[in-house]
Structure formats: structure tokens, C-alpha cells
Amino acid sequence: MSDGRGIEVELELLDARITTLADLGDLTADLVATASRLAERLPMLGTAPPAVHLANRLREAGSGLAGEVASTEREVREYQRMLAAAKRKYQEHDEQSGDDLRAGAKSVETGRGS
């Protein structure tokens, strides 16, 4: 709040945040794809039981990482959608307030003219 005028929303800055989140979502999607590909690959550690066991553990860890990154991507995209929806709602309220003010000013003017 500043000087009793209320909250001022700078839509350009909000647009920049939404764009940044979209870019972050795209980069995260690329990371998900890469992590998934890595999780599918079986490291060439040999066929001895300890090497096979280690390879399986690495594969499981890679699958877990891919799942975590995919979850993060979903959260980033959901936050982006929420921010865009908040911006739309603000714009709708702002337009409605402007319309209400203009209608109120017109009714005051016509009331005086009588």
C-alpha cells in the first residue's frame, strides 16, 4: 500500500513472472525427459552379482529422480496456471470497477441535470 491508494498491480511484471514460469516448466520437461532416458539405461558394470546389484540400484535411483522431477514440473505448471488465472481475474475486476465508476458518474450527472 502506498499513500492510502491501495494495492497497485503491475501487469507487465506479472506477465514477466508468468513467462519465466513457462520457460522453467519447459526446461523442467527437458530435464524429465533426460532423467527418464538415463533411468532406462543399464550401466555397463559387468555381470558379476555385485555389479548387477549396483546397476539395479542406480536404475531405481534414476527412476525415482525422474519421478521427482516430473512432479516438480507439474507443480511449476500448476503455479503458472494459478498466476495467469489470478491476473485474468484481476483484469476482469479492474474492468468491472471502471465500468461501475463510469456508470455512477453518469447517473450523478443526469441527476444534476434534472
C-alpha positions in Angstrom: 0.0 0.0 0.0 1.2 3.5 -0.8 -0.3 6.8 0.2 -3.6 5.3 1.0 -4.2 4.4 -2.6 -4.4 0.6 -2.0 -2.5 -2.1 -3.8 -1.1 -1.4 -7.2 -0.7 -4.4 -9.5 1.9 -4.1 -12.3 0.6 -6.4 -15.0 3.9 -6.2 -17.0 5.8 -7.6 -14.1 3.2 -10.3 -13.6 3.5 -11.2 -17.3 7.2 -11.5 -16.9 6.7 -13.9 -14.0 4.3 -16.0 -16.0 6.7 -16.1 -18.9 9.5 -17.1 -16.6 7.4 -19.9 -15.1 6.5 -21.1 -18.6 10.2 -21.2 -19.5 11.0 -23.0 -16.3 8.3 -25.5 -17.0 9.8 -26.2 -20.4 13.3 -26.6 -19.0 11.9 -29.0 -16.3 10.2 -31.0 -19.0 13.5 -31.4 -20.8 15.1 -32.5 -17.5 12.3 -35.1 -17.0 12.9 -36.5 -20.5 16.7 -36.7 -19.8 16.3 -38.2 -16.4 13.8 -40.8 -17.8 16.3 -41.8 -20.6 19.1 -42.1 -18.0 16.9 -44.2 -15.7 16.1 -46.6 -18.6 19.8 -47.2 -19.4 21.5 -50.1 -17.6 25.1 -49.1 -16.7 27.8 -51.4 -18.1 29.3 -52.5 -14.9 29.8 -56.2 -15.8 27.9 -59.3 -14.9 29.3 -60.1 -11.5 26.5 -60.2 -8.9 27.8 -57.0 -7.1 27.9 -55.1 -10.4 24.4 -56.2 -11.4 23.1 -55.3 -7.9 24.8 -51.8 -8.2 23.4 -51.3 -11.7 19.9 -52.2 -10.5 20.2 -49.7 -7.6 21.4 -47.0 -9.9 18.4 -47.7 -12.2 16.0 -47.5 -9.3 17.5 -44.2 -8.2 17.3 -42.8 -11.7 13.6 -43.8 -11.9 13.0 -42.1 -8.5 14.7 -38.9 -9.7 12.7 -38.9 -12.9 9.5 -39.1 -10.9 10.6 -36.3 -8.6 11.5 -34.0 -11.5 8.2 -34.9 -13.2 6.3 -33.9 -10.0 8.2 -30.7 -9.9 7.3 -29.9 -13.5 3.6 -30.4 -12.7 3.8 -28.1 -9.7 5.6 -25.4 -11.7 3.0 -25.6 -14.5 0.1 -25.5 -11.9 1.6 -22.4 -10.3 1.9 -20.8 -13.7 -1.8 -21.5 -14.4 -2.8 -20.1 -11.0 -0.8 -16.9 -11.6 -2.3 -16.5 -15.0 -5.8 -17.1 -13.6 -5.2 -14.5 -10.9 -4.1 -12.0 -13.5 -7.2 -12.6 -15.6 -9.4 -12.2 -12.5 -7.7 -9.0 -11.5 -8.2 -7.6 -15.0 -11.9 -8.6 -15.0 -12.4 -6.9 -11.6 -10.5 -3.8 -12.8 -12.6 -3.5 -15.9 -15.8 -4.0 -13.9 -14.8 -1.4 -11.4 -14.1 1.1 -14.2 -17.5 0.3 -15.7 -19.2 0.8 -12.3 -17.4 4.1 -11.8 -18.4 5.4 -15.2 -22.0 4.3 -14.7 -22.0 6.0 -11.3 -20.6 9.2 -12.7 -23.2 9.2 -15.5 -26.1 8.8 -13.0 -24.7 11.6 -10.9 -24.5 13.8 -14.0 -28.0 13.0 -15.1 -29.4 13.5 -11.6 -27.9 17.0 -11.6 -29.3 17.9 -15.0 -32.9 17.4 -13.8 
